Amino acid sequence: MIREKIVERAIPHAASPVAPHVTASLGVACMIPGGDASGKDLIELADQALYQAKDQGRNQVQISAAPVTAGMAEGSNRQANR
C-alpha cells in the first residue's frame, strides 16, 4: 500500500533509470523472537529483502521470513496457551 501511494503521487524523477517518477523498493522481514535470533538478525533479513527488490527491477516489495526452529515454535505455542 505504501509503494502504491508513492507511485500515485507521480512525483517527477527525471534521473531515475526505473521510471520517470519516484518509486519505492521495500524489504520486509518477520521472525518469531526467541532462540538465538536477535534484532540485528531481523534487520539483516529486511536488508536482504530490500536488495532483492532492487535486484529484481525495483518498485516492488520483497518479504523475507526467518525459518522457524522447533524450539522457537514450541516457545510460541506455550506463550499462546497461557
C-alpha positions as CSV (number, residue, x, y, z in Angstrom):
1,M,0.0,0.0,0.0
2,I,2.8,2.4,0.8
3,R,4.5,1.7,-2.5
4,E,1.3,2.3,-4.4
5,K,0.6,5.6,-2.7
6,I,4.1,6.8,-3.6
7,V,3.6,5.9,-7.2
8,E,0.1,7.5,-7.2
9,R,1.7,10.8,-6.3
10,A,3.6,10.8,-9.6
11,I,6.5,12.9,-8.2
12,P,8.8,13.6,-11.2
13,H,12.2,11.9,-11.1
14,A,13.9,12.6,-14.4
15,A,17.2,11.0,-13.4
16,S,15.6,7.6,-12.5
17,P,16.6,4.6,-14.7
18,V,13.4,2.9,-13.4
19,A,10.6,5.3,-14.1
20,P,10.0,9.0,-14.8
21,H,8.6,9.4,-11.3
22,V,9.6,8.4,-7.8
23,T,9.1,4.7,-7.0
24,A,9.8,2.7,-3.8
25,S,11.6,-0.6,-3.3
26,L,10.8,-2.1,0.1
27,G,12.3,-5.0,2.1
28,V,10.0,-6.5,4.8
29,A,11.1,-9.2,7.3
30,C,9.5,-11.1,10.1
31,M,10.6,-13.6,12.7
32,I,9.4,-15.2,15.9
33,P,11.5,-14.0,18.7
34,G,13.5,-16.5,20.7
35,G,16.3,-18.9,20.4
36,D,19.5,-17.3,19.0
37,A,17.6,-14.8,16.9
38,S,18.3,-11.1,17.6
39,G,17.0,-7.7,16.4
40,K,20.2,-7.5,14.3
41,D,19.2,-10.7,12.5
42,L,15.8,-9.2,11.7
43,I,17.4,-6.1,10.3
44,E,19.7,-8.3,8.2
45,L,16.7,-10.1,6.8
46,A,15.0,-6.9,5.9
47,D,18.1,-5.6,4.2
48,Q,18.4,-8.8,2.2
49,A,14.8,-8.4,1.1
50,L,15.4,-4.8,0.1
51,Y,18.3,-5.7,-2.1
52,Q,16.3,-8.5,-3.6
53,A,13.6,-6.0,-4.6
54,K,16.2,-3.7,-6.1
55,D,17.9,-6.5,-8.0
56,Q,14.6,-7.7,-9.4
57,G,13.8,-4.4,-11.1
58,R,12.9,-2.1,-8.2
59,N,9.5,-0.5,-7.4
60,Q,8.3,-3.6,-5.6
61,V,8.1,-5.2,-2.1
62,Q,10.0,-8.4,-1.2
63,I,9.3,-10.3,2.0
64,S,11.8,-12.4,4.0
65,A,11.0,-14.6,7.0
66,A,13.3,-16.3,9.4
67,P,13.0,-20.1,9.5
68,V,11.1,-21.3,12.5
69,T,13.1,-23.8,14.5
70,A,11.4,-26.5,16.7
71,G,12.4,-24.7,19.9
72,M,11.0,-21.4,18.7
73,A,7.7,-22.9,17.6
74,E,7.3,-24.7,21.0
75,G,8.0,-21.5,22.9
76,S,5.4,-19.5,20.8
77,N,2.8,-22.2,21.4
78,R,3.5,-22.1,25.2
79,Q,3.0,-18.4,25.3
80,A,-0.2,-18.6,23.3
81,N,-1.6,-21.1,25.7
82,R,-1.0,-19.0,28.8
